[in-house]
Amino acid sequence: MGSRGRPKQALVLTDEEHETLTRWSRRPKSPHSLAQRSRIVLECAKGADNVAVAAKLDVNQATVGKWRRRFLERRLDGLVDEPRPGAPRTISDDDVERVIVRTLEDKPTDATHWSTRDLAAKVGMSASSVGRIWQAFGLKPWLTDTFKLSEDPMFVEKVRDVVGLYLNPPEHAVVLCVDEKTSIQALDRTQPSLPMRPGQIERRTHDYVRHGVTDLFAALNLATGQVTHQTRPQHRAIEFRKFLDTIDAAVPTQLDVHVVLDNSSTHKTPAIHRWLLRHPRFTFHFTPTSSSWLNLVERWFAELTRKLLQRSAHQTVT
C-alpha cells in the first residue's frame, strides 16, 4: 500500500500542554479559532496524519498542516495569531487565557461589560495589552446586537416554501418579493452641507426641515433584479391593491405570479382576498412571523437607504 504523504515529524505533548489544549478545546466560551486549533494539535498528537485529522475534524488538509507546523515550531504560542513585528512578547499564554476567560465569563460589579481599563486593572496588565488580546480573538464587549425568534408554528414549512421559490422557481412564472417601506421622510438641512476634506469628514447641520412623508411599495423580480415601485401617501389595503394592479399590468399575461410577502394585516384584508379571486394567476407566499429577513426586497430597501436616503437632502417627497 502506498504512502499517504511525506513522513511528518512526531508531535509529542507534555502533560501540561495536553491539559491546556484539552481545556481550550472543551471550554464552551473559548474562541472558535483557538478551540479548533487545539483539537487539531490533540489529534495530531495521537499519531494521525494530516489527511486523517482533516477528515475527522472536517477542515482543510492545509489548515491541519499549518497548525501542526506552527505548534512544532513555537508550541502553545504558535496557536495564537501571528504577532506584529516589534518588541519580544511579554504576555504569557496564561495571561491571554485569563483575559479571555474574564471577558467571556465575568462582568464588573459596576457596569454591564468590561472596558479595557477596568479589565486591565483587574488582571494587572496595561489597557493596550487587553485591547490587543481582544482584537486578536475578535472580542468586542462594548457591542451588542438583537435577535428575534419566530413563534410561527408553520415556520419550517413557510421557510421551505419561500426558499424553494428562490432556488427552484416554477416554469412559466415570475417570483416577486413585495413589501412596503413606510414613513420615508423628505428631509432637507437648514444649511448646505460642508464637503469632505483631507483630515475632515463631511459635515451637515444637526437640525433639518421635513417636507413630508411617503410610503414606498416595491416588487423585486428575483430572476432579473428589476424593481417595480410606486410611492403612496399611505399604506392601507387600498394602496396595496392598487400596487397589485400595477404589478398585474407589468407582468406578461402568460406568466403566473408568485408573490413573497410578510404578514402585514394590509396583505390579508377581505378586499385583497377578493382581488386574488379575480386574478387566479397570483399566488401569495407568506414568510413566517418575525422573519422579514427572508423577503429579499428587504435587502433592496437596505441598499436604497444606505446609498440614497441616509445622507441626501430632499425638498419634496416626489
C-alpha positions as CSV (number, residue, x, y, z in Angstrom):
1,M,0.0,0.0,0.0
2,G,1.4,3.4,-1.0
3,S,2.3,6.2,1.5
4,R,-0.3,8.8,2.1
5,G,2.2,11.7,2.1
6,R,5.6,12.8,3.3
7,P,6.6,11.5,6.8
8,K,5.7,14.0,9.5
9,Q,7.8,14.9,12.5
10,A,6.4,13.3,15.6
11,L,4.2,15.6,17.7
12,V,4.6,14.8,21.3
13,L,2.8,16.8,24.1
14,T,3.9,17.3,27.6
15,D,1.3,16.7,30.3
16,E,0.9,20.4,30.9
17,E,0.5,21.1,27.1
18,H,-2.1,18.3,26.8
19,E,-4.0,19.7,29.8
20,T,-4.0,23.2,28.4
21,L,-5.1,22.1,24.9
22,T,-7.9,20.0,26.3
23,R,-9.1,22.9,28.4
24,W,-9.0,25.2,25.4
25,S,-10.8,22.8,23.1
26,R,-13.6,22.0,25.6
27,R,-14.5,25.3,27.2
28,P,-17.8,26.4,25.7
29,K,-16.8,30.0,25.6
30,S,-13.3,29.5,24.1
31,P,-12.9,31.5,20.8
32,H,-13.8,29.1,17.9
33,S,-10.4,29.5,16.2
34,L,-8.4,28.6,19.4
35,A,-10.7,25.6,20.2
36,Q,-10.3,24.3,16.6
37,R,-6.5,24.7,16.6
38,S,-6.3,22.9,19.9
39,R,-8.3,20.0,18.6
40,I,-6.1,19.7,15.6
41,V,-3.0,19.5,17.7
42,L,-4.6,17.0,20.0
43,E,-5.5,14.7,17.1
44,C,-2.0,15.1,15.6
45,A,-0.5,14.1,18.9
46,K,-2.4,10.8,18.6
47,G,-0.2,9.9,15.6
48,A,-2.7,10.6,12.9
49,D,-1.5,12.2,9.6
50,N,-2.9,15.4,8.2
51,V,-5.3,13.7,5.9
52,A,-6.9,11.7,8.7
53,V,-7.1,14.7,11.0
54,A,-8.6,16.9,8.3
55,A,-11.3,14.2,7.6
56,K,-12.1,13.7,11.3
57,L,-12.4,17.4,12.1
58,D,-13.9,18.4,8.7
59,V,-11.2,21.0,8.0
60,N,-8.9,21.6,5.1
61,Q,-5.8,19.5,5.0
62,A,-3.6,22.6,4.6
63,T,-5.1,24.0,7.8
64,V,-4.0,20.9,9.7
65,G,-0.5,21.2,8.2
66,K,-0.3,24.9,9.1
67,W,-1.2,24.4,12.8
68,R,0.9,21.2,13.1
69,R,3.9,23.1,11.9
70,R,3.2,26.2,14.0
71,F,2.9,24.1,17.1
72,L,6.1,22.2,16.4
73,E,7.9,25.5,15.9
74,R,6.5,27.5,18.8
75,R,4.4,25.1,20.9
76,L,1.4,26.8,22.6
77,D,2.5,30.2,21.4
78,G,2.1,29.0,17.9
79,L,-1.7,28.6,18.2
80,V,-2.2,32.3,18.8
81,D,-2.5,34.6,15.7
82,E,0.8,35.9,14.4
83,P,2.0,38.9,16.4
84,R,3.0,42.1,14.7
85,P,6.7,42.8,14.2
86,G,8.2,44.6,17.2
87,A,9.4,44.0,20.7
88,P,9.5,40.5,22.1
89,R,6.3,39.2,23.6
90,T,5.9,40.0,27.2
91,I,2.4,38.4,27.8
92,S,2.3,34.7,28.6
93,D,-0.3,32.2,27.5
94,D,-1.8,32.2,31.0
95,D,-2.2,36.0,30.8
96,V,-4.0,35.7,27.5
97,E,-6.3,32.9,28.8
98,R,-7.0,34.9,32.0
99,V,-8.1,38.0,29.9
100,I,-10.3,35.8,27.6
101,V,-11.9,33.9,30.5
102,R,-12.6,37.1,32.5
103,T,-14.1,38.8,29.4
104,L,-16.4,35.9,28.5
105,E,-17.4,34.6,31.9
106,D,-17.4,37.6,34.2
107,K,-18.7,41.1,34.5
108,P,-17.6,44.1,36.5
109,T,-19.7,44.9,39.6
110,D,-20.5,48.5,38.5
111,A,-21.1,48.0,34.7
112,T,-22.7,45.7,32.2
113,H,-19.5,44.9,30.4
114,W,-15.7,45.3,30.6
115,S,-13.7,48.3,29.3
116,T,-10.0,47.8,28.6
117,R,-9.1,50.0,31.6
118,D,-11.4,48.2,34.0
119,L,-10.2,44.7,32.9
120,A,-6.6,45.8,32.9
121,A,-6.9,46.9,36.5
122,K,-8.4,43.5,37.4
123,V,-5.8,41.3,35.6
124,G,-2.8,43.5,36.3
125,M,-1.7,44.5,32.8
126,S,-2.0,47.5,30.5
127,A,-5.2,48.6,28.8
128,S,-3.4,48.4,25.5
129,S,-2.5,44.8,26.1
130,V,-6.1,43.9,26.9
131,G,-7.1,45.7,23.7
132,R,-4.7,43.7,21.6
133,I,-5.9,40.4,23.1
134,W,-9.5,41.4,22.4
135,Q,-8.6,42.3,18.8
136,A,-6.7,39.0,18.2
137,F,-9.7,36.9,19.4
138,G,-12.5,39.1,17.9
139,L,-13.9,40.2,21.3
140,K,-15.9,43.4,21.5
141,P,-17.6,43.6,24.9
142,W,-18.9,47.1,24.1
143,L,-21.1,45.9,21.2
144,T,-24.4,44.1,21.4
145,D,-27.0,43.0,18.8
146,T,-30.6,41.9,18.9
147,F,-32.4,38.9,17.6
148,K,-36.0,37.7,17.3
149,L,-37.2,34.2,17.4
150,S,-40.2,33.4,15.3
151,E,-43.0,31.7,17.2
152,D,-44.8,30.8,14.0
153,P,-46.0,27.1,14.3
154,M,-45.6,26.8,10.5
155,F,-42.1,28.2,10.5
156,V,-40.3,25.3,8.8
157,E,-43.0,24.8,6.2
158,K,-43.1,28.5,5.3
159,V,-39.3,28.7,5.1
160,R,-39.2,25.7,2.8
161,D,-41.9,27.2,0.6
162,V,-40.2,30.6,0.2
163,V,-36.6,29.2,-0.2
164,G,-38.0,26.7,-2.6
165,L,-39.3,29.5,-4.8
166,Y,-35.9,31.2,-4.7
167,L,-33.9,28.1,-5.6
168,N,-36.3,26.4,-8.0
169,P,-38.9,28.9,-9.3
170,P,-41.8,27.4,-11.3
171,E,-41.7,27.4,-15.0
172,H,-43.8,29.9,-16.9
173,A,-44.0,32.1,-13.8
174,V,-42.3,35.1,-12.1
175,V,-41.3,35.3,-8.5
176,L,-41.7,38.7,-6.9
177,C,-40.6,39.8,-3.4
178,V,-43.0,42.5,-2.4
179,D,-43.1,44.8,0.6
180,E,-43.6,48.5,1.7
181,K,-41.0,50.8,3.2
182,T,-43.2,53.1,5.2
183,S,-42.7,56.6,6.6
184,I,-39.9,57.8,4.4
185,Q,-39.2,61.4,5.4
186,A,-38.2,64.0,2.9
187,L,-35.6,65.8,5.0
188,D,-33.6,68.9,4.0
189,R,-30.9,70.5,6.0
190,T,-31.2,74.1,7.2
191,Q,-27.8,74.9,5.8
192,P,-25.7,73.5,2.9
193,S,-23.5,70.5,3.9
194,L,-19.8,71.1,4.2
195,P,-17.9,68.7,1.9
196,M,-15.3,66.2,2.9
197,R,-11.7,67.5,3.1
198,P,-8.4,65.8,3.8
199,G,-8.5,65.0,7.6
200,Q,-12.2,66.0,7.9
201,I,-15.3,64.1,7.2
202,E,-18.4,65.6,5.5
203,R,-20.5,67.6,7.9
204,R,-24.0,68.8,8.0
205,T,-26.3,70.7,10.4
206,H,-28.0,68.8,13.1
207,D,-31.4,70.5,12.5
208,Y,-33.5,69.8,9.5
209,V,-36.7,70.7,7.7
210,R,-39.2,67.9,6.9
211,H,-41.0,68.3,3.6
212,G,-43.4,65.4,4.0
213,V,-43.6,61.7,4.4
214,T,-44.3,59.0,1.8
215,D,-44.6,55.2,1.6
216,L,-42.7,53.1,-1.0
217,F,-44.2,49.9,-2.4
218,A,-41.7,47.7,-4.2
219,A,-41.7,44.4,-6.0
220,L,-38.2,42.8,-6.7
221,N,-38.1,40.3,-9.6
222,L,-35.9,37.6,-8.3
223,A,-34.7,36.4,-11.7
224,T,-33.9,39.8,-13.3
225,G,-33.3,42.1,-10.3
226,Q,-35.7,44.6,-11.8
227,V,-37.8,46.5,-9.2
228,T,-41.3,47.7,-9.9
229,H,-42.1,50.5,-7.4
230,Q,-44.7,53.1,-6.5
231,T,-45.0,55.8,-3.8
232,R,-48.2,56.5,-2.0
233,P,-49.1,58.8,0.9
234,Q,-50.4,55.9,2.9
235,H,-50.0,52.1,3.0
236,R,-53.5,50.8,3.6
237,A,-55.1,47.8,1.9
238,I,-56.5,50.1,-0.8
239,E,-53.0,51.4,-1.7
240,F,-51.7,47.8,-1.7
241,R,-54.5,46.7,-4.0
242,K,-53.6,49.5,-6.5
243,F,-49.9,48.4,-6.4
244,L,-51.1,44.8,-7.2
245,D,-52.9,46.3,-10.2
246,T,-49.6,47.9,-11.3
247,I,-47.8,44.5,-11.0
248,D,-50.6,42.8,-12.9
249,A,-50.2,45.3,-15.8
250,A,-46.4,45.0,-15.8
251,V,-46.1,41.1,-15.9
252,P,-46.9,39.4,-19.2
253,T,-50.3,37.8,-19.1
254,Q,-49.0,34.3,-20.0
255,L,-47.0,34.1,-16.7
256,D,-48.2,33.1,-13.3
257,V,-47.1,35.4,-10.5
258,H,-45.8,34.1,-7.1
259,V,-45.6,36.9,-4.5
260,V,-43.5,36.6,-1.4
261,L,-44.9,38.8,1.4
262,D,-44.7,39.4,5.1
263,N,-47.7,39.1,7.5
264,S,-48.9,42.7,7.5
265,S,-52.6,43.0,8.0
266,T,-52.9,45.0,4.8
267,H,-52.0,41.9,2.8
268,K,-54.8,39.8,4.2
269,T,-57.9,42.0,4.2
270,P,-61.2,40.8,2.6
271,A,-60.6,43.3,-0.3
272,I,-57.3,41.7,-1.1
273,H,-58.9,38.2,-0.9
274,R,-61.5,39.3,-3.4
275,W,-58.8,40.7,-5.6
276,L,-57.0,37.4,-5.6
277,L,-60.1,35.6,-6.6
278,R,-60.4,37.9,-9.6
279,H,-56.7,37.3,-10.5
280,P,-56.2,33.5,-10.2
281,R,-52.7,33.7,-11.7
282,F,-51.4,35.3,-8.5
283,T,-50.3,33.2,-5.5
284,F,-49.3,34.7,-2.2
285,H,-46.5,33.1,-0.2
286,F,-46.2,34.5,3.4
287,T,-42.9,34.5,5.3
288,P,-43.0,33.2,8.9
289,T,-43.9,35.8,11.6
290,S,-40.9,37.9,12.7
291,S,-38.9,36.7,9.7
292,S,-39.0,39.7,7.3
293,W,-35.3,38.9,6.6
294,L,-36.5,36.1,4.4
295,N,-38.0,38.6,1.9
296,L,-35.2,39.6,-0.4
297,V,-36.8,43.0,-1.2
298,E,-35.7,44.0,2.3
299,R,-32.1,43.8,1.1
300,W,-33.0,46.2,-1.7
301,F,-34.6,48.6,0.8
302,A,-31.4,48.5,2.9
303,E,-29.3,49.4,-0.1
304,L,-31.7,52.2,-1.0
305,T,-31.4,53.6,2.5
306,R,-27.6,53.4,2.7
307,K,-26.9,54.7,-0.8
308,L,-29.6,57.4,-1.3
309,L,-31.7,58.2,1.8
310,Q,-29.3,58.5,4.8
311,R,-27.2,61.4,3.6
312,S,-29.3,63.0,0.9
313,A,-31.4,66.2,1.1
314,H,-34.9,66.3,-0.3
315,Q,-37.3,69.3,-0.7
316,T,-40.2,67.2,-1.8
317,V,-41.5,63.6,-1.5
318,T,-41.7,63.2,-5.3
